[in-house]
Amino acid sequence: MARIDEVAAAARVSISTVSYALSGKRSISAETRRRVEEAARELGYEPHAGARALAGRRTQIFALTEPLRADTHAPTHMAFVLAASVAARRRDYDILLLTDEEASTGMRRVAASDLVDAILVLDVAPDDARVAIARSIRIPTVFIGIPDDHAGLDCVDLDFEAAAELAVDRLADADHRHVAMIGQSQIAYRASNFPPRVRAAAAARATARDIRLAFTAAGATATEAAVVRAATARALDEGTTAFVLHAAEDAHEVVLETIAERGLVIGRDVSLVSVASVFDATRLSTPLDTIPLVPAVSCDAAVDLAIARLHDASRAPVLHLIPPEYRSAGSVAPAPA
C-alpha cells in the first residue's frame, strides 16, 4: 500500500497538504485537492482507519449484525450477508460482520469504538434488543426487518403482509376454498419478525375471502420431514385443493413428494404458491408460482438508507416496504370441480 509521502511526491505538495486535502480539515484550492485525490487514487492510498476516525472522516465500513444461533437457517441468512456485502462494496464500503449469538454485544462494541460509519441489522426479532441500542447511539442504524417497536427507526423489508394477501387472493380467485399453509419452524415464530406477519396476514385474508386455512409449522427448530409429510397428507385427506408454502426449500420438496405419491398433478389437481422464498422456487422438482424475497433488493435499499442518513442525520425515519411481485410458473389452476 502506498504511503502518504509517496502521494505528496506524486502530487507535488507537502505531506501536510495531503493530510489537509484528504481530511477536509483546512481549506485547499480545488486544483490542489484534485491533484492530491488523483495521486491517492492512482497509488491506491487509503488513510489509516484510526486516523480517519480521529480526523472526523468516514471509515468506509458498515457493521452488519447477524446473530448466528443454533436454530439459524444458514442458507437464507448467508444470502442476506452476501447481498449486503455486495451492496456495500458497490458504494465503496466494506462490511464488518458481527455474528455474536448475543446480537447486542457486538453492536455495542462497534458503537463505542467509532470503527464503522453505520450499522445494518439482520435477523430482526419482534422484540429485538438492538432497537434500544440503535436509539441510544449516534451511528446511523438501518434494520433489514421490522421490529414490533420501530418508531423513529429506519427499516426496510419486503411487505410480507401484502405478499401473504397476494398468495391467498390468487388461490381465492381460482375458486379454492380449502387451503393448507405449511410454515416455518415453531421457533421462527418467536425469534424472527416476518414469519408471524405472514401467518397472520394469510389467516386474515383467508377469513375475508371465505377460505378455510389450516396452518402447520414445519417442525420445532428446523424442517422435520415427517411433520411436513404428515401435514400434507392430512390436508389432502381433508379435501384441501391448494397450499401456501412459507418454509425452507427442503420442506417444499417434501410437500411436492407427498403430492406426487398420491398421483396428483400440481397445476391441475392441486395448486401451490410459495411465499417469500429466498431460493429459486422455479428450480424445484416441480416449478412453483412464487412471491420471492430477494435479498439484493432489501440490502440495496438498506445501504441506500444508511448512506442517506450519513448525509443528513436530521431526515425523517423511513419505513420502506418493498412491494411483492408474483411470478407465475403454472402451479396454480382453477379448483377441481
N, C-alpha and C positions, 0 to 999 in steps of 0.2 A: 504494500500500500504506500502511496506517495506521502511525503512529509510536507509540513506547512512551508518549510524553507524552499522546497522544490517548486511549490506553487508560486511563492513570492518571486523566485528567479524567472519562472516562465512568464509571469505577468508583468515583470519589470517593476515591482513595487517592494516595499518593506514587508517583513513578516507581520508587523503590527497592522499594516494596511489590509493584509489578507484577513486577519482576525476581525478587524472592524467591518470589512466588506461582507464577510460571511455571517457575522453575528448581528449586524444591523445596529451595533451599539453607538456608532458615530456616523455622521453624515459623510458619504463618499460620493464623488461625482459618478454620474451614470456610466461614463466611459470607463473609469477605473473599475467600477463594480462589474461591468461587462467583461473586462479582461480577466479579472480575478475568477469570476464564475466560470468562464470559458476554460481557463487553465486548470481549475479544480476538476471540472468535468472531464477534460481530456486526460488528466493524470489519474483520475479515479480517486481523488482525495475526498475523504469524509472526516469531518471533525469528530473527535472522541465523544461518545455519547455523554459522558460525565461533564465534559467541557461545554457541550451544547446545553445541557441542563442548567449548569451554573450561569451560562450566558442568557438564560431565559429562552433559548431556542428549542424547537421541537426535536425529539429524539428519532422521529420517523418509525416508531414502534407502537403497535397496538397490542395490548394484552387480550387474550382470548381465554376466558374462564370456562372450562368444560370439565366438570367433575366426572371421573370415571369410577363408577360404583360397581359392585358385584353384579347388579342387575342391568347394567348399561348394555343396550343393543349396539355393539361396536360398529357394524357396517353403516347404520344410519348416522350415528354421531360422527364418525370419521368422515362421512360425506360432507357434513357441515364444516368440520375443521378444515378440510381441503378447500371447500368453496370459499370460506372466509380468508384463508391464506392467499388464494388466487386473487380475490377481490382486493385485498390489501396491497398485494405486490403490484397489481395493475395501477395503483395510485401511489406507488413509491413508498409503501410502508411494509415493514416486516412484522411478523407475528411472534409474540411470546406466549407459548401455550402453558396454561395453568391447569393441571389435572388433579389437584388435591381432591381427595374424596370429600373432605370438608371444604366445600367450594368457597366459603367466605374467607378462609385463611389466606390463600394466595392473593385474593383480591385486596385484602387489607395490606398485604406485604408490598405489592407494587404501588398501591396508592400512597404509601408512606415514603417510597423511595424516589419518586419522580422519574422513574425509569421509562414510563410509557406516556404517550400523548392521549390515549383513550382506551377504554375497556369495552370489549364486546362480551356479552353474557349469553351462553348457550345452556341448553337443558334446563329451561326455566321451570321452577316448581310453582304451584298455585300460591303457596305462602313462602316464597323464596327469601332466604335470609340476606341475599345480596341486594335486595331492594333498599333496606335501611342503610347499607354501606354506600350505595350509589347516591343516596340523598345527603350523605354526610361528607362526601369528598368533592374536591373541585375538578377532578379529572372527568371529562365527558364520558358518559356510560350509555351504551345502547343495548337494550335487551332484544335478543332474537327469540321472541316468545313474549307472552303477555301474562305477567303475574296477576293474581286477583286484585291486589292493591297496586295499581300502576299510575296513579295520579302524579303528574309532574315528571314522568319518565319518558324518554324516547324509546319506543318499542316498534318492532317490525315483525310481521308474521303473516303467514297465509291466513285468509279469512276462513278459518276452519268451520265456523257455523254456516257460512254460505256454501262451502263445499259439501257439507253433510246434507243441507237442504236441497242442493242441486242433484245429488245422488238419489235421494228419496223421490224428488219430483220426476226424474227420468223414469223411475220404475212405476210411479203412480200414473204417469201419462201413458204407460204401456199396459195399464189396467191390472197391474199386480196388486193384490190385496193382502197377501200373506208373505212377509219378508223377514228374513233372519239376518242378524248382524253379528259377525264374528269380529271381536275387538282385540285390543292389545292385552298384555298380561295384566293380572289384577293389580300388581304393584304400580304399573304405569298410571293408573287412575288416581293414585295418591302422590306419586313423585313427579309427574310431568303436567304441564298446564294444558296441553292440547287434547289428549285422549278424552277427558271428561267433557270438553267443549263439543267434540264431535258426537259423542254418545248422546248428550243432552239435546243438541240441535236436531239430530236424526229422530230422536224419540218425539220431540215436539212437532216436527214436520209430519211425521207419520200420523200422529193424532189429528193434525189439521187436515190431512188428506184421506182420513178414514182408512188407514192401513194398520194392520196388526203387525207390530215389530217385536220380535223376540231377540234378546241380546245374550251373548255368551262371551266371556273373556277367554283368551287363548290358552291361559294357564295361570299358575300362581306368580312366578317371577320371569318366565320365558314361555315360548311356544311349547305346548305339550301336545304332541301329535294325537295321542289318544283322546284328549279333551276335545280337540278340534274335530276329529273324525266322528266322535260320538254326537257332538252338537250338530254337525252337518247331517248325519244320518237321521237324527231325531227330527230335525226341521223338515227334511224330505218326507218322512213318515207322517208328519202332521199337515202335509199339503202345502208346504212352502214352495213358491214358484220363483223366488228371487232372493239374492243375497247382497248385502253391503259388506264389503271386507275392509276393515281398518286394522290391519295386522301386518306382521312381518312376512317376508317372502315365503318362508317355509310353511307358514300357516296357509297361505294362498294355495300352495301346491297340495297340501293335504285336502283342502276343500275340493280342488279340481279332481284329485284322485278318487275321492269318495263319490263324487257325482258320476264320474266315468264308470266306476264299478257297478253303478245302477243301470248302465246302458243309456244314460240320459245325455243329450247333446246340449252344450252351452250355446246360447243364442237361438235355441229352438225350444227345448223343453224347460230349461232353467236359464234365468238371466242373472248376471253378476256385474257389479260395479265396484271397483277398487278406489277407495278414498284416501287421499294424502299419502300415496305411495312414493317413497324416495327412489326405489328401484324401478326399472322399466317393466311395467306390467304387460307390455305387448310381447315380451320375450319369455313369458311363462310357457308351460307346455300347451296351454290354450291362451291366446292373447285376450286380454280383458279391456273393456272400457275403463278408463281411469280418470280421476281428477288428481293430478300429481302434485306433490310437494317438491318443488325444485330448489335445492339448497343454494344454487348460484343466484337465483332471483332474490331470495331473502338476504343473503350475505352481501350482495352488491348494494342493496338498499340500506343495510345496516352500516356499511362502511361509508356510504354517502352521507348518512345522517351524522355519523361521528365527525366527519370532516366539516360538515356544515356547522356543527356545534363548536368545533375548534375555531372557525372563522367568526362565529357570532354566538358568544356564550349567553346572550340575553334573549335569543329567539325562543318562541313558544315551544313547549314539548310537542312531539309528534307521535301519534299512534297511526302507523302506516300498515293498513291491511291490504294484502295482495289479493286481487280478485281471482277466484278459482277458474280454471279452464277445463272444460270437458273434452276428453279425447276419445273418440269412438273407435272400437276395434271389432264391432259386430257381436259383442257378448250380451246385448240387451235386445230382446224381441217381445212382441206382444204376449201377454199371458196366455197359456193354453186354454182353449175353450173348455 
